[in-house]
Each structure stands twice: as C-alpha cells, then as structure tokens.
Amino acid sequence: MSAVVIVGSGVAGITAAETLRTEGFTGSVTVIGDDPAMPYRRPAVSKELLAGSVPAERTWLRPAGYWADREIDVRTGVAAKSVDPDRREVELGTGETLGYDALLLATGGRARTIGHDAGDAVFTLRSAGDVAVLRAAIERTNTVLVVGAGLIGSEVAATARGLGAEVTVLETAERPLHRMLPPVIGTRYEKLHRDNGVALHTSVRLDELAADGRGGVRAVAEDGRHWSAGAALVAVGSAPDTALAERMGLVVDNGVVVDHRFATSQPGVFAAGDVANTPNPVLGERFRAEHWNTAQAQGAAAARAMLADLTGGVAEVWREVPWCWTSQYGVNLQVAGWPRADDELVVRGDVDGLDFTAFTRRAGRLVGAITIGRPKDVRAARILIADQPTIDPAVLADPDVDLTALSVVPVTVG
C-alpha cells in the first residue's frame, strides 16, 4: 500500500491530504505539523482571533474527528527533523521514522523580524499561538506600535483600533500595501487608516527599536523622529521555511524550486504553498505566493500531481491565477494576479468612494486587478488575466461592459 507523508498542517498541506482522499487514494496519509493547533483558518489570526470575537474552535477548518473519519493521520505539535530522500524516510522529532512513496513539503513561512533591544515587548504574528500574548499586551497597555504596513501590519492596526487601542504604524515606503497597490489606491488606504484614528507614518527608516525604561518600546528613525508604545508588532513580511528542504539537498531559491506540477529537484518530493517557488503560469517568470487562497489551490493541485506520480500518469499543468483578500475597518479588498505599484492603471468605479475595480497592465498586457465591493469582478478578472491578457483597456474601463460576460464570451482584443 502506498504512503504519502505531508510536512506542514497549514492549508496547503491539509488540503492536499483531503484532496488525496476525495480523488480516491486508499493508501496511508500522514500530516506532520509543528503547530500544536488543529488545522485552522490562518487569515483569522490577525482579525477575528486577535480581536477575540470568535473562539479558536470556530476557526478550525473541519470539526473534531473529521480527519480520523477519513483515515488522515494529523499529528500536531510534531516536527519533521530530517528526510532521507534515498531511503524515502522522514525522521520526526519524536524519534519515529515514517516511510513514504510521495512526500509533500508544505512548511509555509516564518515571520521576519528585526534586531531590537526591547525584550518581550516586541512581538511577531504568524500563527494562532502568537495571538494570546499580543492581545494581552495590547489590552494591558492600550497602545501598540506596528512596524510595517503590509497586509499583516495593516490588519493588526485595524483590529487593534477595534479593541480601542492607540495605534501607531511605521512604514518604510511612501504608502501602505506598497508592494501590491498602485499609488492612488495605496493613498486611499492611507486615508482609510488615518480616518479610523491610526497615526500612520510613511517613509520611516528605523534606526533603533529599544526598551523605553517603562516596560514598553521606543522607536527612533534615522531622521530623529521617535515614537513610544506599550508593545510593538514587527510585521515586515515572511520568509519561506526552507530549513528542512535545504537539509535534504533540494534546490532552494526564494523557496523550494518546483516545476508546473509542484515536483522538486528530488524524485517523489513535491512542495506547495508559501514555501514553493513556482513557475508563473501566465507571465512566464517565477513567483512565490504568500496567500491563503493560493496555498489552498496549490495543495489540491500538488495532491493530484502526487497521485499521477504514484500511478504513472501525467498531472495537469497548474495555470491558476492567484488572488487574495484583506478586510480592514469593514472594507474588503481583493487582489488578483500579479499587480505592482508601477503598473499602468485602468479604473472603473470610484476609488475615493471605495467602490471600484482597477486593472493593472504591464508591457501592454493585463497582469492584475484590485477590487473593493465588487467580488464578481475579481473572479472575472482572473479569467481575463489568463485568457485575454491583451484586451483593450478601453473595454476594461467601460462601466457598461459586463466583466462576467466578457470573461466567458471572446471579444476583440487590442
């Protein structure tokens, strides 16, 4: 009987396990995760869990007993210590060894940090286990300093304001969410935070993050500006957790390098989710996604690829256009594709009124879309990015053109 071992109990790994069963795989499926919690919705970490608005059990992906009922052995709080690719064995931190016919690495990422001298008043936020201490610090001091205005930093700022805390955000770029949002939209998000009481400071280059002598933190910028708070969250992105892959001798370059079917440089070993550096199915370059929806889709695709490998078949090439979302102050922003701040922008709707769809174009082709209040548009945009990338921008800008119909019925492209 064939055996599949999955290292990582996040959404990529657990979706792969579930997909193996729904696709009819009858061999053993073991999921190893160093996170002590049962598989849960990670996007809730910076929102509902930090806010304390739902209990942890409400964020579980499946009810208790679901995995055992499907003969999926989920082992939480257990680390994979090493892998012998030649013998096809995984050694666990418990000393147990598991054999495999196919192995999926879905080890995700680790929160990046910065050097500081502020002791335990500085936090990062990556998993459910990080929530309680951060929320306690926010509630105890009623102030928080957020370093970084990317997705996590912006969401935590919004959540902390909801808790009634005084929030200061420091960002090195000229505006929040600068890696994905064009300037006009980033500027609108800057206003959104300030309108909700956040002291947002951009173009800040930190020189020091240290204890303030009163149990809190003090941040000092290179230009002499300074800020203090009872606690600080460092939200400067994440790095792929490639430690196990590197010990195995896999090719690693900003993540584990995989092909269009999630196969690594080692036979029988696959990778998916935040840790995987994948070919871009549309633009022809490579990318590493760090978003829930993409990790989920990659986990399912990797499972089908492993099944094909085990049965001598050929898996489909993965061509899905990624998308993600963030919710701040009740405003839901959705992003599809690969937008950059310097892309050409085509807008339908009202950016200032937070009701719009904005398309981004690069070198004459559609590469991304950003929407607020128009969920149907993001679904249509993903299809257009993949299938009609040279569509006339005037058509995209025309509010009388139904994007959903446009994504189904071929149109003349410019």
Summary of the structure (lengths in Angstrom):
residues: 414
radius of gyration: 22.3
end to end distance: 54.2
largest distance: 66.0
contacts: 1454
relative contact order: 0.12
helix: 30%
strand: 30%
